[in-house]
Amino acid sequence: MKAATIKPVKAKPAAKPAVAKPTAPKVAAPKLAATPRKPLAFDEMTAFAGNGPVTPEKVRDVYRVFAEWQATVPAKEFERKRKEAELLFRRLGITFLVYGKESSSERLIPFDVIPRIFAAEEWQLIHDGCCQRVRAINAFLHDIYHNQDILQAGRIPAEEVLINPQYRPEMQGLDVPGGVYVHIAGLDLVRTGERDFYVLEDNLRTPSGVSYMLENRNVMMRLFPDLFSAHKVAPVDNYPAHMMASLRALAPGGMNNPTVVLLSPGAYNSAYFEHVFLADQMGIDVVEGQDLFVKNGHVFMRTTKGPQQVDVIYRRVDDDYLDPLAFHRDSMLGVPGLLAAYRAGNVTLANAIGTGVADDKSMYVHVPEMIRFYLGEEPIISNVPTYVLRNDKDRAYVLANLDKLVVKEVHGSGGYGMLVGPAATTKERQDFAKRILANPGNYIAQPTLSLSTCPTFVSKGIAPRHVDFRPFVVTGKTQTLVPGGLTRVALIKGSLVVNSSQGGGTKDTWILES
Amino acid sequence: MLGRSANHLYWMSRYIERAENTARILEISQRMALLPHVAKKGASEWQAVLEIAGDVEDYSKRYGDITAAKVTAYLTLDRENHSSIWSTIRAARENAHAERVCITSEMWESLNATWLEVKDLTPAMLGKNGQRDFFDWIKERSHLFRGITFGTMLRDDAYHFGRLGTFVERSDNVARILDVKYHVLLPSVEDVGGAIDNFQWGALLRSVSGFRAYHRVYHDTIEPRRVTELLILNDSMPRSLHSCLDATVALLGMLSADKPTEAARLAGELHASLHYGKIGDIFKTGLHEFLTIFLKRNNALSAEIQHSFHLAA
């Protein structure tokens, strides 16, 4: 998904819309990511104070108590805690499967014991910005599957929506409970300065990672109880309760005691442990396609006591595989007839079918416009400036500046199928240029952002490493953003790739209560 | 609960129990093979072992003639034999893996650890004496897993389906062990009551952990009639058929609390024949005939369990 390389993005006021305008870069970007004269990244602990030894006067307020504590802890102790954490994670079975190797294997995502800390007012900004965005996106999805006002107003080119493969004509005219399409969104944020946050992706389909938010906190509280008594860290463990409440609230016809299940692709899915973990926390069953069937327009699961009606499905299966009668015909993961039952209003799917149209990378550029159009507000958190290669002007600029940009596939995810210009060889860039020219509409490009860094315990001790942040917005009758999220960290020095599939790690994220 | 989940738990327990019983069968056979008399009889005993615990056709295709070493290899670590200890542990672990939501983490960790150790074992690593150690270890891991299950798992349907698998498999295996001793290894007339016969029945008792129990109950020398009575009818003997059916009936009663099931009825019927059965009548019918009928009814019960509770989609 993300990789960004370094470009000194001037801090922008958060409220100013980020419009993707190709402008000639003022400075030639460094050739290699490892060039020593890299511009400084904002550091979560020391802001722009530089890489030298951390002295008390450099430390930002929010990290003050932590830094004082850290100064009293020998490196050996961190190493001991790191090992202890690893043991705990292994015991809990919080692992994930890695694709693409000859035989996929179970791995632990590396966990870093140093927390990422936000102050209450920083959190407020993130909270408001994310909630605003998801509200606008839900309004957008309702609109394009009904009157299409935004297209008629010419604010978004109609063809971009209607020919998008993620646009589902099956959803046209269908009213979903509460008008909620995106029940769970996992927005990816990056930071470049004190108040400079950007949304990198919206992740509106089946975002994962929330189990790490919960388990990371669990493990941290076991490892460092004294730190928790010295800080007022907002709790995150009510997340499953919030999620369950919002799933129940949007059951068909507002029924009282709906049966909720989690639909998983099965034990070989990379996020299976998360499915099991969340279902366990919510006290619901994990089902697979073969456990469900549709009869007389209703969905049932096969239980030991016979068929039981299912009312709400928290599904972790993509649209394409949900119903072999409607989408991919050879899907073994889905339930034949599910779409018909859904259209009849007899079952709620979370997230709804067809949310993907709002989260591919070409639609992403229009989210600020959605916020203005539906909410009459200015975006609280900006987009990363994005070049859409379908547009001639953008494409010409990008092809001329491949060495400074990150180019991504519109539908890609997980850090696959992308070019990190500054880190690529000339040959790689030339090859990628050919792929772009063959199918320009499939790509977007972004400047390489200087992601903020956070102190991280690595083999040489504590050193800054680049991080991003994924909070989870849950929408039911009301909107909830549990104060926390998943901080991902690129463990390799200078690297900006935080994806777990590419060797990234995670951290606990603390929101301090004021 | 989901039928698929119940099915996984049922088979998870059956496979663990099967691994344990295969180890028990091999153990008793090796003990018996130490006797000069049996060694003379040779292959027929190992043929019998194959018949209880394996697939004779598959064996002869891949191994040829029947010898102690080959049958042991076939039933311990052969990866292509679906009923080898190696394969049954793997199957148990795979069933557990699919149901990590339904079992406790302690159960998973224990079973996973067993599999990780068995996974890379080779016949060379077992060696000659190692085999006995290996059988003991398998039994121990099975005991441990059952103990963890008993000590950690919520008493809900998931627990009951798991336990059900244990007892359905156990009664099947005990009936088979008994049948082999009495039918295939039928002692020649002059051996009956002799030292060798005595030793064999003792070995049989040991293989089902019943040697000491026998002496507690009968305070007398080992007699075939009493051994079979102990292993078929005595409800205090935890591996007896009666005992297994006691547990099965109780479990099916709980699982059928909402509405009666055919599985519960079948189990009750089978249980009655043991509860009210007399050893004299069993011998009148013929032990082999009795056991053959029992195995058939036990199999039918298992099939009905799958059907009554929608275990397979």
Interface residues (C-beta under 8 A of the other chain):
Chain A: R91 L92 G93 A267 F273 V276 A279 D280 D285 V286 V287 E288 Q290 D291 M301 R302 T303 T304 K305 G306
Chain B: M1 L2 G3 R4 S5 A6 H97 A98 R100 V101 S105 W108 E109 D157 F161 L255 D258 K259 F309 H310 L311 A313
